[in-house]
Amino acid sequence: YYGLTEGALRAFALDLAPVDMRGTALGAFHTFNGIALLPASLIAGKLWDINPSFPFYFGAITSLIAALSLLLFVKKN
């Protein structure tokens, strides 16, 4: 997964940043990514302890909520 997405995500983050702030943008990208991954890993671990399939269900449900949120709240041009 990381091999397929990490390069594209870094490039996207750098494309959004001004040229003189690219290092800061990349650092901020990885900082916020790490901050988000810690609670996600803790939640997945707790769900795994209950039932090993629960983290996958939780991921599917949250992905569906995110996709529906994008459809509902993002303006179309």
HELIX and SHEET records of a PDB file:
HELIX    1   1 TYR A    2  LEU A   16  1                                  15    
HELIX    2   2 VAL A   19  MET A   21  5                                   3    
HELIX    3   3 ARG A   22  ILE A   50  1                                  29    
HELIX    4   4 PHE A   54  PHE A   73  1                                  20    
END                                                                             
